[in-house]
């Protein structure tokens, strides 16, 4: 039967599906139906949680939340029946079909049988409920773990356990390799069936499921096979965040990447002929890459932890000392102090390398950098389904074997030991085959490894002289150790280390091969026990020299394993030795230091560089080197002496992702530990000459996995910290900066940590770079003053730093860097730099353009500018004025003005500007900007426009007074735009003219001499016709200002019209023509547009336009009267709207008086105009209605106007 799919949506998954052995069934579908029905009513599923473990706990133990409101009883009943946690008690198909909730009955369809579900229910019902998942041979290569039980056979439970007894676990992929160390197993027995909800939690290993799901998510996202062990930190990185209720997770621990090392050779020979042994092992070295990525950090769990304390075990599995980024590796045990090995090399890494960059050292390592993999090859997956061998005793399946009583187990052990002592070769081989099958079950492996069977196997390995049989024995021992989750210290007295060491010295290479694999598994287990025991006793005095476990590994054995790395050794044996060292070095501390020797380093470097070696072995050797250097930084130079940085850089371009990660780690450790090298420049020179290094790193940042992207970012930062020349190569490339900005949107936590460190480190180089540039420029100036010879030397030395200045500009153009670079310190440095640049030097023209663009970019961070106003008002702004003067570069002049404009706009728009800053702005406006203004308005476009706009703003904010700019030439220049093409005018031109014309200090005679009245009228017509809204109000204001200046001496302007009431309007004799605008009568042709604007829906526009009508009738009576009467219909339309709500009474009053005044002037001046009689009649009708208006004052004016209309002659 095919294994069931292990994928689903947790919010809708039935409780049994989270348990090992749980199968999809109609019952689990009914649970999902219950969730959907509940969600249809409540708007969300019955069980929700932000984290996976929280959600599953709720599903397993919490009752369904009651339905709020008033649901029907039948609906409540069907939902509750569907959400029963026990699948055996959940509503069945026949009951569901006839449930009262359904309005329409439907015929019951016969469903096919589900034997897998029935088998699961049978297992639930057995007394040994906790052992129901023992046989997973058809579903998984990694069976459940053994569990601790008391002598009576009952499982011990820890009241603090989060996930209950370990017997209910289904380990993650590769558990026999990444074993979780359990307490001593003292017996086996049955567990009572639990019907309460709490028992369900105890049957599920939540952390295991969460880690599997997390691993599979990462594989899907990153398309790489690294497993992420759980760091021992406050935040469990294996926890899966439930983003939404439809989130689907994969709980399958047997992915296609899990391929075994030994394609055929993992099966030890089943016959006695050497030929068959040889043929079976011909392809042993075809090592699939899948096994390379099986994480084994789980093996670091403590042996003295309670069996049920899963939370503590999982935390210890991947201690922060070993896996967590920026962790400090474990210190060396005191028992080894007499070996003269440098103590706590990992601590030295943190203390020494952090001097260069603490932020980078904290994120230098990813959890995958310490992943561990199996040494002992697995049996082929299809062997798991083989028929049991023929034996003289009952060959139980693993699931039955682990449930045997102690008496039956003892009897079986004795029978097997007896057969090993007296049976023939064929029967012994059959027993070994049977034990191999049992070894794939973790609980069975625990029983065999910690029982008399293992002791017998060790004894036979020591005494046997037959190579084929020794191969079988070594293979079986290795498999048992690989799959065991706990090994008693008593085994250390069995001589197993001596037996495997002798096997490693055997003349037969296959014996050496399997002996090395088994020895590698055992040594790694021992290393985890030593470190874990220290972790579990942190308060123990370090002066105690007692071994932390019962295992003692002599130096001679370490040397023996190391010797396998030498040239000429069998490749498979060598691979197992390299994997052993790789796994052990992941422990750091003492164990990593035991393998430090020049021979080991040389041999590992040789293997890594060897062209003829398989990729798997090469990369494992590279991983060993990374771990050795990580925990022993003092050997970095020795490694790089044998592995050139040129070759490492080349692999970044051509290597596989795993090799790229190895090379990035080596490169980063060299750069971060550069202070440990005697002459780091000599080692880095090949990198400088490598043209592919920069493109390779940029490509990795663009297209690599999240891990490679993060590490490549760190490489770039470290290169820039080690040499400023790298800044130019990396950051004058828009490609990298655009990629960095995109990375800010990525969600991967490690990548974000690396990105943050990268940004911090690169940004931290800028202050030093600016200081160097400033000093170099001053040195070049000094060299020029001290003579040409010294100048040549100083300029050559300073040129490199000055050429790096564009880097600052490019960094500021990146949104990721800008906020980090615009600081008070850098602003102060730039202010100092711009003052230095006031003095000419070689290359100043190009440099000042870059500097001005840097300042322009900085202005986008206005909050920082407001926090440092003095830097601008007392430093940068005055220097900009100096730079502008005499500058031949038009772009530079424009940037000077634009930066000045942008800075002052920021300050002017800040309402809470301090008094001192305001005074500084006033000083700059009058002492620096105003003297430049005549030059600015004569400069090339768009400089005059910016200058005018800034001048208008400064006038509006009262920083510049009108008398300060009343120079005739300046006034003439301001109004000069009216004499050109009006379509090219800008609103600031109009505003500036308005300010001048409105100022009391302005001489009307000067305005009259300009002869621009007709042009202003034309501008108003253009603005109205083109619907230029931003121009309309200032243009009307300018129109009005000229009219006010033509109203005569002593005229007091009021908004209320007095045309018909004020006698002064009857005669123009009081108007001094010398004080008026002589060509004001030209406005007479614009009465029509004024009347149209008076009908505007904008109150301000209509009000000013109607005022201009009244003022124009006074200032140019004859011309205005002619224009008004010609457009009488437009005035009539406005008056006709007097009944409408919202019409201004003041506006009606002005137009009424304009009508009456025009009629009076028409008669008094004997004007000849053709006025349609119908229009006059229409106006009379409107005015007649207004005579009876209740609007105050309006009726009286209407009466006067009506009488004036009566006097008009009727002409057609």
Secondary structure, DSSP 8 states (H G I E B T S, - for coil): ------EEEGGG--GGGGSTT----HHHHHHHHHHHHHHHHHSS-SS--SBHHHHHHHHHHS------S---HHHHHHHHHHT-SSTTTS--HHHHHT-TT-SS----------HHHHHHHHHHHSSBGGGTT---TTT-SS------B-TTS-B---TT-SS--GGG----TTTTTS------------B----SHHHHHHT--HHHHHHHHHHHHHHHHH---------SSSS-TT--B--STT-EEE--S--TT---S-SSTTS--SSS-HHHHHHHTTTTT---GGGGG---GGGG--TTS-TT-HHHHHHHHT-TTTSSTT-------GGGGGG---S-HHHHHHHHHTTT-HHHHHHS--GGGG----SS----GGGGGS-----SS----HHHHTT--HHHHHHHHHHHHHHHHHS-HHHHHHHHHHHHHHHTSHHHHHHHHTSHHHHHHHHHHHH---HHHHHHHHHHHHHHHHH-S---GGGGGGTHHHHHHHHHT-SSHHHHHHHHHHHHHHHHHHHHHHHHHHHTTTTS-TT--S-SSS----HHHHHHHHHTTSTTS-HHHHHHHHHHHHHHHTT-HHHHHHT-SHHHHHHHHHHHH-SSS-HHHHHHHHHHHHHHHHH-GGGHHHHHHHS-HHHHHHHHHHS-HHHHHHHHHHHHHHHHTGGGSS-HHHHHHHHHH-THHHHHHHHHHHHS-HHHHHHHHHHHHHHHHH-THHHHHHHT-HHHHHHHHHHTT---HHHHHHHHHHHHHHHHHHHHHHHHHHHHHHHHHHHHHT-HHHHHHHHHHHHHHHHTHHHHHHHHTSHHHHHHH--HHHHHHHHHHHHHTTS--TTHHHHHHHHHHHHHHHTT-HHHHHHTHHHIIIIIHHHHHHHHTT---HHHHHHHHHHHHHHHHHHHT-TT--HHHHHHHHHHIIIIIHHHHHHHTTSSTTHHHHHHHHHHHHHHTTSS-GGGG--HHHHHHHHGGGGS-GGG--HHHHHHHHHHHH-TTS-HHHHHHH--HHHHHHHHHHHHHTT-HHHHHHHHHHHHHHHHHTS-TT----SS--TTT-GGGG--TT--GGGS-TTGGGGGGGHHHHHHHHT-SSHHHHHHHHHHHHHHHHHTHHHHHHHHHHTHHHHHHHHHGGGSTT--HHHHHHHHHHHHHHHHHHHHTT------HHHHHHHHHHHHHHHT--STTHHHHHHHHHHHHHHS----
